[in-house]
Amino acid sequence: MSIAALPRTVRTFARLRVIAQVLSKHGFGHFVERLQLSRYLPSADWLRREKPVEEPEVDPLEAIGARLVRVCEELGPTFIKLGQIASTRPDIFPPQILTALEKLQDDVSPFAAEVARDIFEDDTGITVTKAFKTFTAEPFASGSIAQVHRAVTHDDRQVVVKIKRPGIDQMIQLDMYVLQWMAERAEALFPELRPFRPRMIIEEFAQTIRRELDFINEASATSRFYEAFKDDPNIDTPEVCWELTGASVVTLEYMSGLHLKDALAKADGKSLTPGEMAISRKELARNLSECFLKQFFELGFFHADPHPGNMLVRPPSGVVLFDFGMIGRIDDELVGRLVISIVAIVRKEIDVLIDVLADLGALGRNTDRLALAGDLRQMLEKYYGLPLHRLDLVVIFRELIDTVRRNDVTLPRDFVALFKSLATVSGVVLQIDPELNLLELLQPKISKLLRERFSPNRLLRAFGLSAWHLFSIVRDAPRFIRDTMRGMGRGQFQINIRHENLDHLASELDRSSNRIAFAMLVASTIIGSTMLLSMESDVPVFGVPIRYLGFVGYAITFVMAGGLLIAILRSGKLS
């Protein structure tokens, strides 16, 4: 994508200028230079040279992560969200950068309550006074995309009202244009960045941020969880008030409970007030485990961010889940690949496991299958024979991610989200009840899944579907060959060649030719001015002797030459 593909507006180029300034400020000036963004910097090259960033003696990747965090925080909501999404891809980024990005916070100042009321009324068509008995003007949470207010409906239901920040759609849309252009340029011009898949990261981010901006998506996901667990006495999720929900407003049932840290302090009867129920660690850990295993293996969708901040505890062992902004989905095909992978791991069929990764499109251009097979075999042999209660899913997940990243393997987003969610839940469960082993609960679920996947009816149905595909290929092949031959006979056969980076070469050639023409014009003006000054005749032109026009020519030449020199210096290509 060339710069011409960007919307040619003042706002677009102003935003490019801000991005270039912030990147240069925080030590990424080389990135600005290679992306050809230096032209948008306001100062001359010698004034904007990247200054060494004063950093303590730390790991270079940690320093880069810290600088990336500062860049995202300074560039605003879109880049903060981008950093948060990137922090969920441990298969792409090293752990030092992930640790830094996980610290990104999007707490911002709230907007006025009057504006929030207007947005609610415009989106739902109902006035705030008609919808609620009370509506708290001061929000109890404020983020870069929305802020949340407490309210009570006329039927005395306590609810929370999430209202989108005004103007955020336009701001993020502008940033997405710029980010998509920068990602394509970075992948084309930075060979060392290709393993990090910048285009893929931005495409995933674009999908995620569009879903997050439309609150109907979040309301729908919340409703699906509510329907799935409404009959479970141990699991609570908020109910959606659909009549008070729209694209910019979502109204949910208010959920009360104890934060996990406070609940564990009250476990086993400790720190209890009179009349307060004790927390049962064992039952709480089991309920939480069963809740997520049901999501992974039965529902086909799961909470992709199950950290302790997104759950509450209700004594004695109830679990409250909320904040369904990040949802993972497991379709039938992905479940099938997962089952085959498990069978391959159990049977030590590393080649089958690598074939599954290839079918998922996870292998990169630089993946060495032999090296990948050796690393996977070495990792699996480490854990063979180890009792189930000794297996740590968090450690295994980190080692697996390190292996795939080292071998240029990029797993599907939902695949990574599944493993990360499972590892996170395992860590929380271990914190609640160190004696509970999640793998012991996981084993019967996997066994049931394997039986269902390889049942005679399932295999017969898969065989019938494959036979139909084969029949379609045989049926359509003669017609396809005939149409191809006819096209070739009519001269309609074409070979399309796609070039990379030639647009940059053409742009540089245009710029060079323009400078040469400009320099020739300057030189000719100097020659003409000199000839005028050397004339002996004092023929007047507009009442001024003609030779004095040579001084005017010199002045114009000085301005033109100065502009050309500044342009060359700003390009950083003086030599």
C-alpha positions in Angstrom: 0.0 0.0 0.0 1.5 3.3 -1.0 1.0 6.7 0.7 -1.5 7.5 -2.0 -3.8 4.8 -0.7 -4.2 6.7 2.5 -7.1 9.2 2.8 -5.4 12.4 1.6 -6.8 14.6 4.4 -5.2 17.1 6.7 -6.1 14.8 9.7 -4.3 11.9 8.1 -1.1 13.7 7.5 -1.3 15.4 10.9 -1.6 12.0 12.5 1.4 10.6 10.5 3.4 13.6 11.8 2.5 13.0 15.4 3.3 9.2 15.1 6.7 10.0 13.5 7.5 12.5 16.2 6.6 10.1 19.1 8.5 7.2 17.5 11.6 9.4 17.1 11.3 10.8 20.6 11.4 7.3 22.1 14.3 5.9 20.2 12.7 4.5 17.1 14.1 7.1 14.7 15.6 4.4 12.5 12.1 2.9 12.0 10.8 6.4 11.0 13.7 6.7 8.4 13.1 3.4 6.8 9.4 3.9 6.6 10.0 7.2 4.8 8.1 9.1 7.5 10.9 11.6 8.2 9.4 14.0 5.7 6.5 14.5 8.2 8.8 15.7 10.9 8.7 19.5 11.4 12.4 20.2 12.1 15.6 19.9 10.0 17.5 16.6 10.1 20.3 17.9 12.2 17.8 19.1 14.8 15.7 15.9 14.9 18.6 13.3 14.9 17.6 10.5 17.2 19.2 11.0 20.6 20.5 8.1 22.6 17.9 6.9 25.0 19.3 6.9 28.6 18.5 3.5 29.9 20.0 1.5 32.8 21.9 -1.7 32.1 18.9 -4.0 31.4 18.0 -6.7 28.8 17.7 -4.9 25.4 14.3 -6.5 24.8 13.1 -5.2 28.2 14.3 -1.7 27.2 12.4 -2.0 23.8 9.3 -3.2 25.6 9.4 -0.2 28.0 9.9 2.2 25.1 7.0 0.6 23.2 4.8 1.1 26.3 5.6 4.8 26.4 4.9 5.1 22.6 1.5 3.5 23.0 0.6 5.6 26.0 1.5 8.8 24.3 -0.3 8.0 21.0 -3.6 7.2 22.7 -6.4 4.7 22.8 -5.9 2.9 19.5 -2.2 2.2 20.2 -2.9 1.2 23.8 -5.5 -1.3 22.6 -3.0 -2.5 20.0 -0.4 -3.1 22.7 -2.9 -5.0 24.8 -3.9 -7.2 21.8 -0.2 -7.8 21.1 0.4 -8.9 24.7 -2.0 -11.9 24.0 0.3 -13.3 21.3 3.2 -15.1 23.1 3.8 -17.2 20.0 5.0 -14.0 18.2 6.6 -11.7 20.7 9.3 -12.6 23.2 8.4 -12.7 26.9 10.3 -9.5 27.8 8.2 -7.4 25.5 5.0 -9.2 26.5 5.7 -8.4 30.2 6.0 -4.7 29.4 2.9 -4.6 27.2 0.8 -6.3 29.8 1.3 -3.2 32.0 -0.5 -1.0 29.6 -3.5 0.7 31.2 -6.2 2.7 29.4 -7.6 4.7 32.4 -8.4 8.2 31.1 -10.4 11.1 32.4 -14.2 10.6 32.2 -16.4 12.7 29.9 -19.2 14.7 31.2 -22.4 13.0 32.6 -24.6 15.2 30.4 -22.8 13.9 27.3 -23.2 10.3 28.6 -26.9 10.9 29.0 -27.2 12.3 25.5 -25.4 9.3 24.0 -27.7 6.9 25.9 -30.8 8.6 24.7 -29.7 8.9 21.1 -28.7 5.2 21.0 -31.6 3.6 22.8 -34.4 6.2 22.1 -35.3 6.3 25.8 -34.6 9.1 28.2 -32.4 8.4 31.2 -35.2 9.4 33.6 -37.6 7.1 31.9 -35.1 4.2 31.9 -33.8 4.4 35.4 -35.0 5.4 38.8 -31.4 6.6 39.7 -28.4 7.1 37.4 -25.0 7.9 39.0 -23.5 10.9 37.3 -20.0 10.0 38.4 -18.7 6.9 36.5 -17.0 4.2 38.6 -14.7 3.2 35.7 -13.4 5.1 32.7 -11.4 3.7 29.8 -10.2 4.8 26.4 -13.3 3.5 24.7 -16.1 3.8 27.2 -17.0 4.6 30.8 -19.3 2.8 33.2 -22.1 4.2 35.4 -24.1 2.6 38.2 -27.9 2.8 37.9 -31.2 1.3 39.3 -34.1 0.5 37.0 -37.7 1.3 37.9 -38.2 -2.3 39.0 -35.3 -1.9 41.5 -32.7 -3.9 39.5 -29.2 -2.7 40.0 -27.4 -2.4 36.7 -24.2 -1.0 35.2 -24.4 1.1 32.0 -21.4 1.1 29.7 -21.4 4.2 27.4 -19.0 4.6 24.4 -16.8 7.7 24.5 -17.9 10.3 21.9 -15.8 10.6 18.8 -13.8 7.4 19.5 -15.1 5.6 16.3 -13.6 8.3 14.0 -10.3 8.5 16.0 -9.8 4.7 15.8 -10.8 4.5 12.1 -8.2 7.2 11.2 -5.5 5.3 13.2 -6.4 2.0 11.6 -5.8 3.5 8.1 -2.4 4.6 9.2 -1.6 1.4 11.0 -2.5 -0.8 8.1 -0.3 1.3 5.8 2.6 1.2 8.3 2.3 -2.6 8.8 2.4 -3.3 5.0 5.4 -0.9 4.6 7.2 -2.5 7.6 6.7 -6.0 6.4 8.0 -5.0 2.9 10.9 -2.9 4.0 12.0 -4.6 7.3 13.0 -8.3 6.6 13.9 -8.6 10.3 10.3 -7.8 11.3 8.6 -10.4 9.1 8.7 -13.1 11.8 6.6 -10.8 14.0 3.9 -10.8 11.3 2.9 -7.0 11.5 0.2 -7.3 8.8 -1.4 -10.2 10.6 -1.3 -8.5 14.0 -2.9 -5.4 12.5 -5.6 -7.4 10.7 -6.4 -9.3 13.9 -6.4 -6.0 15.8 -8.8 -4.4 13.3 -11.3 -7.3 13.7 -11.0 -7.1 17.5 -11.4 -3.4 17.8 -14.4 -3.3 15.4 -16.1 -5.9 17.5 -15.3 -4.0 20.7 -16.6 -0.7 19.3 -20.0 -2.3 18.5 -21.4 -3.0 21.9 -24.0 -5.3 20.4 -21.1 -7.9 20.1 -20.2 -7.7 23.8 -23.9 -7.9 24.7 -24.4 -10.9 22.5 -21.4 -12.7 24.0 -22.5 -11.9 27.6 -26.0 -13.2 26.7 -24.5 -16.5 25.4 -22.6 -17.0 28.7 -25.7 -16.2 30.7 -27.8 -18.7 28.8 -25.1 -21.4 29.1 -24.8 -21.0 32.9 -28.1 -19.7 34.1 -29.1 -23.1 35.5 -25.8 -23.7 37.2 -26.1 -22.7 40.9 -22.3 -22.4 41.2 -21.7 -20.0 38.2 -23.2 -16.5 37.8 -22.8 -14.2 34.8 -24.6 -10.8 34.2 -27.9 -10.7 32.3 -28.2 -8.2 29.4 -31.0 -5.6 29.5 -31.6 -5.7 25.8 -34.2 -2.9 25.9 -31.5 -0.6 27.2 -28.7 -1.7 24.9 -27.5 -0.5 21.5 -24.4 -0.1 19.4 -23.0 2.6 21.8 -24.6 1.5 25.1 -24.8 -1.8 26.9 -26.7 -2.2 30.1 -25.9 -5.3 32.3 -27.1 -6.7 35.6 -24.8 -5.5 38.4 -22.8 -8.5 39.9 -21.6 -8.4 43.5 -19.1 -10.6 45.2 -15.6 -10.8 46.7 -12.4 -10.3 44.8 -10.3 -13.4 44.7 -7.6 -12.0 47.0 -10.2 -11.0 49.7 -12.0 -14.4 49.3 -8.9 -16.4 49.9 -8.2 -14.3 53.0 -11.6 -15.5 54.3 -11.0 -19.1 53.3 -11.4 -21.9 55.8 -13.1 -19.5 58.3 -10.3 -17.0 58.5 -11.0 -13.2 58.8 -14.8 -13.8 59.0 -17.2 -11.3 60.4 -20.2 -12.6 62.5 -22.8 -14.3 60.2 -20.5 -14.5 57.2 -20.0 -17.8 55.3 -16.6 -19.3 55.0 -15.0 -19.9 51.6 -14.4 -23.5 50.6 -11.1 -23.6 48.7 -11.6 -27.1 47.2 -15.2 -26.6 46.0 -14.3 -23.1 44.6 -11.3 -24.5 42.7 -13.4 -27.4 41.3 -16.3 -25.2 40.3 -14.0 -22.7 38.5 -12.3 -25.6 36.7 -15.5 -27.3 35.6 -16.8 -23.9 34.4 -13.9 -23.4 32.0 -13.7 -27.0 30.9 -17.3 -26.7 29.9 -16.5 -23.7 27.8 -13.5 -25.3 26.1 -15.0 -28.7 25.2 -18.8 -28.2 25.2 -19.9 -24.6 24.4 -17.5 -23.9 21.6 -16.7 -20.4 23.0 -14.7 -19.3 26.1 -13.6 -16.4 28.2 -10.2 -15.5 26.7 -9.1 -13.3 29.6 -9.9 -15.1 32.8 -7.5 -13.3 35.1 -8.6 -12.7 38.8 -9.7 -9.2 38.0 -12.5 -10.5 35.7 -14.1 -12.8 38.3 -15.7 -12.6 41.7 -16.4 -15.1 44.5 -19.7 -15.6 46.3 -19.4 -17.7 49.5 -19.1 -20.5 49.9 -17.9 -21.6 46.4 -19.8 -19.6 43.8 -18.0 -18.0 40.8 -19.0 -14.8 39.1 -17.6 -14.1 35.6 -17.9 -10.8 33.8 -16.2 -8.6 31.2 -16.6 -10.7 28.0 -14.8 -8.2 25.8 -12.3 -10.9 24.8 -13.9 -14.1 23.6 -12.3 -17.1 22.0 -14.2 -19.4 19.6 -13.5 -23.1 18.8 -15.3 -24.3 15.7 -15.7 -28.0 14.8 -12.7 -28.0 12.5 -10.4 -26.5 15.2 -11.6 -29.1 17.7 -10.8 -31.8 15.2 -7.3 -30.5 14.8 -6.9 -30.3 18.6 -8.0 -33.9 19.0 -5.6 -35.1 16.3 -2.8 -33.1 18.0 -3.6 -34.8 21.3 -3.6 -38.3 19.8 -0.3 -37.5 18.0 1.3 -36.3 21.3 0.2 -39.4 23.2 1.5 -41.7 20.4 4.7 -39.7 19.9 3.8 -39.0 16.3 5.7 -35.8 15.9 5.3 -35.8 12.1 1.5 -36.0 12.4 1.6 -33.0 14.8 3.7 -31.0 12.3 1.2 -31.9 9.5 -1.6 -30.5 11.7 0.3 -27.3 12.2 0.8 -27.1 8.4 -2.9 -27.6 7.8 -3.6 -24.8 10.2 -1.3 -22.5 8.1 1.0 -22.1 11.1 4.3 -22.9 9.5 6.3 -19.9 8.2 8.5 -19.5 5.2 11.6 -20.0 7.4 10.3 -23.1 9.3 12.7 -26.0 9.3 10.5 -29.1 9.8 13.4 -31.2 11.0 14.5 -28.7 13.6 10.9 -28.2 14.7 10.4 -32.0 15.0 13.6 -32.2 17.1 12.5 -29.4 19.4 9.0 -30.8 19.9 10.4 -34.3 20.5 12.8 -33.0 23.1 10.1 -31.0 24.8 7.6 -34.0 24.9 10.2 -36.5 26.1 10.9 -34.2 29.1 7.4 -34.9 30.4 6.8 -38.5 29.5 6.4 -40.6 32.6 5.8 -37.6 34.9 2.8 -38.1 37.1 -0.2 -35.9 36.2 -0.1 -34.0 39.5 3.5 -32.9 38.8 2.6 -31.3 35.4 2.4 -27.5 35.5 0.3 -26.2 32.6 1.7 -22.7 32.9 5.3 -23.9 32.5 4.3 -26.3 29.6 2.5 -23.4 27.8 5.5 -21.2 28.1 7.9 -23.9 26.8 5.5 -24.7 23.9 5.2 -21.0 22.9 9.0 -20.6 23.1 9.4 -23.6 20.8 7.0 -22.5 18.1 8.3 -18.9 18.2 11.9 -20.1 17.8 10.9 -22.1 14.7 8.8 -19.4 12.9 5.5 -21.1 13.7 2.4 -18.8 14.2 -0.6 -20.5 15.7 -4.2 -19.4 15.0 -5.3 -16.7 17.4 -8.1 -18.8 19.0 -5.6 -21.8 19.4 -3.3 -19.5 21.3 -6.1 -18.0 23.3 -7.4 -21.5 24.3 -4.0 -22.6 25.6 -3.4 -19.3 27.3 -6.8 -19.3 28.9 -6.3 -22.9 30.1 -2.9 -22.0 31.5 -4.3 -18.9 33.3 -7.1 -20.8 34.8 -4.7 -23.5 35.9 -2.6 -20.8 37.7 -5.7 -19.4 39.4 -6.9 -22.8 40.5 -3.4 -23.6 41.8 -3.6 -20.4 43.8 -7.0 -21.4 45.3 -6.3 -25.1 45.9 -2.7 -26.3 45.4 -3.8 -29.9 45.7 -6.3 -29.8 42.8 -4.8 -31.0 39.5 -6.6 -29.6 36.5 -5.3 -32.3 34.2 -7.1 -35.0 36.2 -10.4 -33.1 35.4 -9.3 -32.5 31.9 -8.5 -36.2 31.1 -12.1 -37.5 31.1 -13.2 -34.5 28.9 -10.6 -35.3 26.3 -11.4 -39.0 26.4 -15.1 -38.3 25.8 -14.1 -35.9 23.0 -11.9 -38.6 21.4 -14.7 -41.2 21.6 -17.1 -38.7 19.9 -14.6 -37.8 17.2 -13.8 -41.3 16.2 -17.2 -42.8 16.7 -18.5 -44.9 13.7 -21.3 -42.5 12.9 -18.9 -39.5 12.9 -16.4 -41.3 10.7 -19.1 -42.4 8.3 -20.4 -38.9 8.0 -16.9 -37.6 7.4 -16.3 -40.3 4.8 -19.5 -39.3 3.0 -18.5 -35.7 3.0 -15.1 -36.5 1.6 -16.7 -38.7 -1.1 -18.9 -35.8 -2.1 -15.9 -33.5 -2.5 -14.1 -36.0 -4.6 -17.1 -36.6 -6.8 -17.4 -32.8 -7.2 -13.8 -32.5 -8.3 -14.2 -35.4 -10.9 -17.4 -33.9 -12.1 -16.1 -30.4 -12.6 -12.6 -31.2 -13.8 -13.5 -31.8 -17.6 -15.4 -28.5 -17.7 -12.6 -26.6 -16.0 -10.0 -28.1 -18.4 -12.2 -27.3 -21.4 -12.8 -23.6 -20.3 -9.0 -23.2 -19.6 -8.1 -24.6 -23.1 -10.7 -22.3 -24.7 -9.3 -19.3 -22.9 -5.8 -20.1 -24.0 -7.0 -20.6 -27.6 -8.6 -17.1 -27.6 -5.5 -15.5 -26.2 -7.1 -14.9 -22.8 -4.6 -16.8 -20.8 -2.7 -14.3 -18.5 0.2 -14.5 -16.1 0.0 -11.8 -13.4 3.3 -10.8 -11.8 3.2 -9.0 -8.4 6.2 -6.8 -7.6 7.3 -5.8 -4.1 8.9 -2.4 -3.2 9.1 -1.1 -6.8 6.6 1.6 -5.8 9.3 2.9 -3.4 11.9 2.8 -6.2 9.5 4.7 -8.6 8.9 7.3 -5.9 12.6 7.8 -5.3 13.2 8.1 -9.1 10.5 10.7 -9.3 12.0 12.6 -6.4 15.5 12.5 -7.9 14.3 13.6 -11.3 12.4 16.5 -9.7 15.5 17.6 -7.8 17.7 17.4 -11.0 15.2 19.5 -12.9 15.0 22.0 -10.0 18.8 22.1 -9.8 19.0 22.8 -13.5 16.5 25.6 -13.1 18.6 27.1 -10.3 21.8 26.8 -12.4 20.1 28.4 -15.5 18.8 31.3 -13.3 22.3 31.9 -12.0 23.7 31.9 -15.5 21.0 34.3 -16.7 21.5 36.6 -13.7 25.2 36.7 -14.3 24.7 37.6 -18.0 22.3 40.4 -17.0 24.9 41.9 -14.6 27.6 41.8 -17.2 25.6 43.8 -19.7 26.8 47.3 -20.5 23.4 48.5 -21.6 21.2 50.3 -19.1 18.0 49.7 -21.0 15.2 50.3 -18.4 12.6 47.6 -17.6 9.7 48.9 -15.6 11.8 52.0 -14.9 14.8 49.9 -13.5 18.0 49.3 -15.4 18.0 45.8 -16.8 21.3 44.8 -15.3 19.8 45.3 -11.8 17.4 42.4 -12.5 20.4 40.2 -12.1 20.4 40.9 -8.4 16.7 39.9 -8.3 17.6 36.7 -10.1 20.4 36.0 -7.5 17.9 36.5 -4.6 15.4 34.1 -6.2 18.2 31.6 -6.8 19.4 31.8 -3.2 15.9 31.0 -2.0 15.5 28.1 -4.4 18.9 26.7 -3.7 18.3 26.9 0.1 15.0 25.0 -0.3 16.7 22.3 -2.3 19.5 22.0 0.2 17.1 21.7 3.1 15.1 19.0 1.3 18.3 17.0 0.7 19.4 17.4 4.3 16.0 16.3 5.6 16.1 13.2 3.5 19.2 12.1 5.3 21.0 11.3 2.0 23.5 14.0 1.7 26.2 11.5 0.6 
